[in-house]
Amino acid sequence: MQKPIFKALFSATLAILIYSHPVLAPNAQAQSSDSIPARLATDYIHSVILASREFYSNQIVGRLSKAISLKASENWEEEKTLPLPAQFLKLSAKHSNDLGIGLKIRLVSLTPINTKNLPRTDLETLGLRNLKEGSNKPFTWIVKRGGRWSFQAVYPDMATSKSCVNCHNAHPKSPKTDFKLGDILGGILINVPLGNVPLAEKGISSDNEVFQVPPAIVSDYVHAVLESDRYVYSKYVVKRMQSEKIVESKENWEDENALPLPAQYLLNTSLLARKSKSGLNFRLISLWPINFNNSAANEFERNSLVSVAVNPLRPYMGKLKRGRKTYFQAVYPDFAVSESCVECHNNHPKSPKRDFQMDDMMGGMVVSFPLRN
């Protein structure tokens, strides 16, 4: 990430100003009722990251550590263990960052074990210093890089599990060794591109208007994080553990001390993400569901499954009314990403389709969130 063009003093002043006084959207299109405030967009992304991390930390690392003594460790590849929660996040962030859609996610800390996680700019340092204990609120600012403006938000990265605390406190390279559960270890930095309108044309205001991001772009970002999490879970957890004959993924994972199937990982992440009450929702649907609850719920969803089957390059998008609220909804093609997906659907007694192969489209992933009315 390149440093912003602002000099240090102006950078810090601007960050404080923007944090206190949101910035007006630059044009009429961005100000339309369909646009999403950039801060809300990063909140959606963060809620997915947080939900995935909570489920992985508690139901994968914590549960299996107690049930079958399966540990998570820093040298997980050599030791045939699970990645630490922070390593899982870094793998997922790298995958979504490498998609080239503009979204960038990175772990940063003032006291990192790995010096690559140090803040790279004065604004990142300022943001980390302004994070509050016990709060999920981010510190936000804007920067210009390569002629384009980006909205950046750094959210507190909490010590959510004992493995986080133990690793930081016991590591020989750790500059801080007295962390407790719930302490801030650092931050999760989320970068969302805004465009190339000069700051002078954006204006500064103390009202509630902020920079805007088109809803289609927001859903692409959310989908990228979801797919990256599932990719990392499928490849670095499920596939590795099964190939080493350490633990399998099973439908009844809780009762059998097993790993959840990749689809169940996403389902449980969705349930946890709803606790943020932001309105963001995501789920899997199919024309051939094992669970009836994963059927298309309406005509829009039925049409979307047919559409993405014919043209899987882009999602099927639209607006739906639910009560007094209007929601943006996008349905992305959902492919068989692991052998466990294929085997489960082909062998399950309730499956209406039993000839799936790797990389076949199995259904769709729905991403939806409310639009301002």
N, C-alpha and C positions, 0 to 999 in steps of 0.2 A: 504494500500500500504506500503510495507516494505521500510525502508531507504536503499539507495544504499550503497555498501560496501566501497566506497571511503571516506576518511577523508575529513573534511570540506574544507581545503585549496586546496587539490588536486581536489576535486569535482568542486569547482568554476573555477579553472584554466582549467580543462578539458572541462567544459561547454563552456567557452569562446573560447577555441581552436577549438572545434568542430563546434561551431556556426560560426566561421570565416573561418574554413578550413574543408569542408565536408570530409567524410570518405569513403574510397574505399570499394566496396563490397567484401566479403571474398572468393568467389569462382566463377568459370566460369559460373555456372548456374545462379547465381544471376546477373552476368554481361550481360546476354543475352539481346537481343533487346526486348524480351517480358516482362522483369521485369519492375517494377514501382518504382521510387525513393521513399523512405520512406517519405520524406518531401511532395512529391506530393500526396501520399496516405493520409496523414493527412490533406492536403489541400482539397482533395475531401470530406473527412468526415466533416471537418469544414464547407465547403460550404453548405452541407445539414443541419447541425445544425443551421447555420446562416439563411438560407432560411426559415426553419420551424419556427424559432423564430420570424423572421420579419413578416411572414404571421399571426402567432398566435397573436403577439402583436398588429398589425395594423388592421387586418380584423376580428379577433375574439374579443379580449379584447377592443381595441379602438373603433371599429365600433359599437359593441353591447352596450358599455357603453353610447354612444351618442343616439343610436336608441331606446333602451328599458330600459336604466338605469341599465343594468346588469354589476355589478362590478366584479373586480378580487381582492381577498384579501388573506392575509396570512393564515387565518383560514377558507379556502374555503370549507372544508368538513362540518364543523358545521354551517357555515353561508350561505350555498347553493349558493355560488358564484363560479366564475371561479378561477382556480389556477393562481397565478402570473406567468409571463413568465419564471422567474428563477426556480420556482417550477415545471413548465411543463418540463423544460430541465432536472431537477434533476430526475424526475420520468422516463423520457425517457432514461436517462443515466443509471439509476439503472436497467431498463429492459434489455438494450443491454449488460451491464456489467455482468448481471446474466446468460447470454446465455453461458458463458464459452468458448468463441472463442478466447480469448486473448485480444480483444479490451477493453480498459478502458477509460472512459470519466468522468471528474469531474470538478465542479466549484471550483475555488480557489480564495482567496483574501487576501490582506494584511490588509484590514479593513472590515472583514465580520460581518454580523449581527449574524450569526450562527458560533460559534468557530470551528465547525467541518469542515468548509471551509477554515481554515487557511492552509498555505503551510506546508507540512509534511517533507520536506527535504530542505537542503541548496540550492540545485539546483532549486527547485520550487520557493523559495524566490528570488534567483538571477534572474530567468526567469521573475517573476512578476515585479521586479524593472527595468528590461530592456525593458519592453513594451513601445511603443511610442504612444503618443496621435495622433489620426488621421490616424493611420496605422493599417492595418490588418495583418501585418507580424508577424509571431510567433518567439519566442525564443526557440531554439531546443538544445537537448543534448541526450546522451545515458547513460543508467544505467544498472547495472547487479543485478538481483534479483533471488535468488534461482537457480543460475547457468546459467541463461539465460539473454541475452542482450535484451534491449528494447530501441526503439527510442521514445523520448517524445518531444512533442511540446506544448507550452502554447500560446494561441492566446488571444488578447485583448478582454475582455468582456465589450462591450460598453453599456451605458445607452441609449437604443434605443426607449424607450417610457416614457411617463410621470409617468406611474404606477411604473416603476423602480426607477425613481428619487424620487417620493413622498414617496415610501416605505422606502428607505434608509435614506432619510433626516428626516422623522418623527418618525422612529422606536426608541423606548426607549433604545434598545440595540446596536444601530448603533454607531460605534466609529467615523464616519465621517458624517456630516450632511449638507454639502454644495455642493452636487453633482449637475451637470447641464446636460442637454441632450447632448449626445456625449462624456461625460467623461468616462474614464476607471473605471469600478466598480471592476474589478479583471481580472481573466483569465479563459479560457476554456482549461483544460489540457487533451490532447489526448495521450494515450499510445499504441504503436504498437509493438508487439514482433518481434524480429529479428532472434533469434537463440541462439546458445551457443558457438560461436567461440570466443576464447580469444581476447581481445583488441589488444594484440601484433601481432596477425596474421591478423588483419584487416588493419593496417597501416593507416597513416594520409597523406592526400594529399591536395594541394591547388587547384587542378583542379575541374571540375564540377561533378565528380562522387560522388555518395552518396550511403548509404545503400539501398538495393533493397528488394522489397516485391513481391511475385508472384501475377500476376493479378487476379487469382481466389480468393486469400485471400483478396485482396483489394475490389473486388466486394462483397464478403461476409460481409466485414465490412460496406460498404455503405448500403447494403441491411438490415443489422441488425439495423442501425440507422433509416432507412426509416420505417421499420416494427415497431420499438419501438415507433417512433413518432405517427404512425397511431394507434397503440394499446392504447397509453395514450390518444390520442384525442378521440378515440371511447369509451373507458371505463370511463374516468374521466371527459369528457366534454359532448359528445353527449348523452351517456346513462344516465348520472346523470341529465342533464338538461331536457331531455325528461321525465324521470321517475318522476321528481319533477314538471312537467308541466310548466316549466319556459320558454323554447324555444325549438323548434323542428329543426331537420335538414331537409333541402329541396333542391331540385335541383336548383330552382331559388332563392338561398339564399340571393343574394344581393338585389333583388327587394322586398323580403318578410321579411326582417329583421330577417332572420333565420340563423342557423348554416349550413355551407357547409357539404355535405355528406363526409364520410371518403375518398372516391376515389377522390373527388374534392379537399380535403385538400392536398392529395399527388400531384395532378396535378398542383395546384398553387405553391406548394413548388418547383416542378420541374422547373416551369417558372422562379421563382426567383433565383434558383441555377444556371441557365444558365448565369446569369449576371456576375458570376465569370469568365466566359470565359476560364475555365480550360479544357473544352472538355467533362466533365462529363455530362451524360444524363441519365434520367430514366423516364419510363412511364409505364402505364398499357396497356396490350393487351388482347384480348379475341377471342375465336371462336364464341362467341355470344354477340358482343358489342352492346350497345344501341347507341353509337356514332360511326359512320363509321371510324372516325379518330383513333379509338382504335382497329381496325382490325390488323391482322398480316400483316406487310409491305412487307415481302419477304418469300422465301422458308425456310430460317433459322428459322424465327419466327414461321411459321406454323409448322415446324417439332418440334420446342421447346415446343409448346403447347401440342402436342400429347405426347411427351416424358415425360414432367412433370406430365401429367395426369396419365400415367402408373407408373412412379416412382417419387413421389413427395418428396422423401428424399433428393435429390440433384438437383441443377439447371442444365439446359442444357447450355453448354458453347462452345464458339468457337471464331474464328477470321474472320472478314469481311473487305473487301476492299471498301473504299469509296473515289473515286478519287485517289489521291496519298497516302492517309493515310490508315493505318491498324488499326482497332478498335477491342478491346476485348469486347465481348458481352456475358452476362449471363442472362438467363431467369429463374426466380424463380416462383414456383406455388403461385397463389394468391387466398386465401381462403375468404369466407364470414365471416368477423370478427365481424359483428354486425347485429342486426335485420334490421337496416336501409338499409344495403346493400341488404339483401334478399327482403325486401318489395319493394325497388326501382326497382330492376330487374324483379321481378314477376308481378309488377303492371304497369310498364311503357308501354305506347302504342307502342313504337318502339323496345321493347325488343323481340328478337327472341327466348328466352327461359324463361319460366315462372314457373318453378317448383324447383327453388333453395331452399335449406335448409341451416341452419346454419352450418358452417365448410365445405360446399361444395367448390370445386375448381371452381372459376369463370373465371379464365384466368391466366395470368402470369404478373410478374413485370420484366421489362427489365432494366438492368443496363449496360451501355456501356461507354467506354472512350478510347482515342487514345493510341496506343503503339508507341514507338520510332521506326522510320524507318531507 
